[in-house]
Amino acid sequence: MVKMEEKTVKIDVESAESNPTGADQQTQTETVDQNSASGEQDVALLMAELAEQKDKYLRLYADFDNFKKRSLKEKIDTIRNASQELIQDVLVVLDDFDRAKKIAIEQKNDNIYPEGMQLVHHKLLGILQSKGLEEMDPTGKPFDAEFHEAITEIPVTESSLNGKVIDTIEKAYLLNQKVTRFAKVIVGKQ
């Protein structure tokens, strides 16, 4: 566009040189002024459009970068929690070990929970903990619906036990800081 205006100016200037009358010179000056004003407007419009396109490009690039980061994080989370179903199935075995241990302590009978079972229980729990499993025993803590599932409520005489977990039927487990199993509890109520 700018090149065409320059040609127009040159043609007008050449024609003015061939016809040196004063009226033609005034017309040539007005034409040059109009062409330069029009050129400045065109340049300003192009600069504004360029800035707009640059802004769109930067936003699109930022969105894509955020998408890549989010996808990578989701992939890592999926890999870390891929074994969740298997671990949930193994938690039943851990519960059986815990029950056997509790009964052995209550009855003071080492035959119920012998040393070999203790070693197997400890090793199994260690392996699961290395995979990100954490156990939570909520007994005595306030009831929290994000971690506990209330089986029943029982009346309590002390006001300090109101709304707190009295007994735990099944422990809660976290896998990589996410609840994989809610604790089944008995809650005190006044």
C-alpha positions in Angstrom: 0.0 0.0 0.0 2.8 2.4 0.8 4.5 1.7 -2.5 1.4 2.7 -4.4 1.2 6.0 -2.6 4.9 6.7 -3.3 4.2 6.2 -7.0 1.3 8.5 -6.9 3.4 11.1 -5.3 6.1 10.7 -7.8 3.7 11.0 -10.7 2.2 14.1 -9.2 5.6 15.6 -8.6 6.7 14.8 -12.2 3.5 16.3 -13.6 4.0 19.3 -11.5 7.6 19.7 -12.8 6.3 19.6 -16.4 3.5 22.1 -15.5 4.9 24.7 -13.2 1.7 26.6 -12.5 0.9 27.5 -8.9 -2.5 25.7 -8.8 -1.0 22.4 -9.7 1.6 22.8 -7.0 -1.1 23.4 -4.4 -3.0 20.3 -5.6 0.2 18.3 -5.4 0.9 19.4 -1.8 -2.7 18.5 -0.7 -2.3 15.1 -2.4 1.0 14.4 -0.6 -0.5 15.5 2.8 -3.6 13.2 2.3 -1.4 10.3 1.2 0.9 10.7 4.2 -2.0 11.0 6.7 -3.6 7.9 5.1 -0.3 6.0 5.3 0.0 6.9 9.0 -3.5 5.6 9.7 -2.8 2.4 7.8 0.4 1.9 9.8 -1.4 2.5 13.1 -4.1 0.0 12.1 -1.5 -2.6 11.2 0.4 -2.0 14.4 -2.9 -2.4 16.4 -3.7 -5.6 14.5 -0.2 -7.0 15.1 -0.5 -6.3 18.8 -3.8 -8.0 18.9 -2.5 -11.1 17.1 0.6 -11.2 19.4 -1.7 -11.1 22.5 -3.8 -14.0 21.0 -0.6 -16.0 20.3 0.7 -15.5 23.9 -2.6 -16.5 25.4 -2.8 -19.6 23.2 0.7 -20.5 24.1 0.1 -20.1 27.8 -3.1 -22.2 27.5 -1.2 -25.0 25.7 1.6 -24.9 28.3 -1.0 -25.2 31.1 -2.6 -28.1 29.3 0.7 -29.9 29.0 1.4 -29.4 32.8 -2.1 -30.5 33.8 -1.9 -33.6 31.5 1.5 -34.6 33.0 0.2 -34.2 36.5 -2.9 -36.3 35.7 -0.7 -39.0 34.2 1.6 -39.1 37.3 -1.5 -39.3 39.5 -2.9 -42.1 37.4 0.3 -44.1 37.6 0.6 -43.5 41.4 -3.0 -44.6 42.0 -3.1 -47.4 39.5 -2.8 -50.1 42.2 -5.6 -48.6 44.3 -8.0 -51.4 43.5 -5.5 -54.1 44.4 -4.6 -52.4 47.6 -8.2 -52.1 48.6 -8.6 -55.8 48.2 -5.5 -56.5 50.3 -6.8 -54.2 53.1 -9.3 -57.0 54.0 -6.3 -59.2 54.8 -4.8 -56.5 57.0 -8.1 -56.2 58.8 -8.0 -60.0 59.5 -4.5 -59.6 60.9 -5.6 -56.7 63.1 -8.6 -58.7 64.4 -6.5 -61.7 65.2 -4.0 -59.5 67.1 -6.8 -57.8 69.0 -8.3 -61.1 70.1 -4.9 -62.5 71.1 -4.3 -59.5 73.3 -7.7 -59.6 74.9 -7.5 -63.4 75.6 -3.8 -63.3 76.4 -3.3 -66.2 74.1 -0.2 -66.2 71.8 -1.5 -69.2 69.9 -4.1 -67.0 68.2 -1.6 -64.6 66.8 1.8 -66.3 66.7 5.1 -64.6 65.9 5.0 -65.8 62.3 1.7 -64.1 61.7 3.2 -60.9 63.3 6.1 -61.0 60.9 3.9 -61.5 57.9 1.5 -58.7 59.0 4.4 -56.4 59.6 6.0 -57.2 56.2 2.7 -56.8 54.3 2.0 -53.5 56.0 5.5 -52.3 55.2 5.2 -53.1 51.5 1.8 -51.3 51.3 3.2 -48.3 53.1 6.1 -48.1 50.7 3.5 -47.8 47.9 1.9 -44.8 49.7 -0.6 -46.4 52.0 -1.2 -44.7 55.4 -3.6 -46.0 58.0 -5.7 -43.8 60.2 -7.2 -44.8 63.6 -9.8 -42.2 64.4 -10.8 -43.5 67.8 -11.2 -40.6 70.2 -11.2 -38.0 67.5 -14.1 -35.8 66.4 -16.3 -37.4 63.7 -15.3 -36.1 60.2 -17.5 -37.2 57.2 -14.5 -36.8 54.9 -12.7 -39.7 56.5 -15.4 -41.6 58.6 -18.5 -43.5 57.8 -20.8 -43.6 60.9 -22.3 -47.1 61.4 -24.3 -46.1 64.4 -24.5 -43.7 67.3 -24.5 -44.7 70.9 -25.5 -42.6 73.9 -22.6 -41.3 76.1 -22.7 -39.9 79.6 -19.7 -37.6 79.2 -20.2 -34.4 77.2 -16.6 -34.6 76.0 -17.4 -37.7 74.0 -20.4 -36.1 72.2 -19.7 -36.2 68.4 -16.5 -38.1 68.8 -15.5 -41.6 67.5 -16.1 -44.1 70.3 -15.0 -47.2 68.5 -13.5 -48.1 65.1 -14.9 -51.1 63.3 -12.6 -50.7 60.2 -9.7 -48.3 60.0 -9.5 -45.6 57.3 -6.7 -45.8 54.8 -5.1 -43.1 52.6 -3.3 -43.9 49.4 -1.0 -41.1 48.3 -2.9 -38.6 50.5 -6.3 -39.6 49.1 -8.9 -41.6 51.0 -9.0 -45.1 49.6 -11.3 -46.5 52.3 -13.4 -44.6 54.9 -13.3 -45.7 58.5 -16.4 -47.4 59.8 -17.0 -46.0 63.2 -19.3 -45.7 66.1 -20.1 -42.1 67.2 -21.0 -40.9 70.7 -24.2 -38.9 71.0 -25.7 -37.2 74.1 
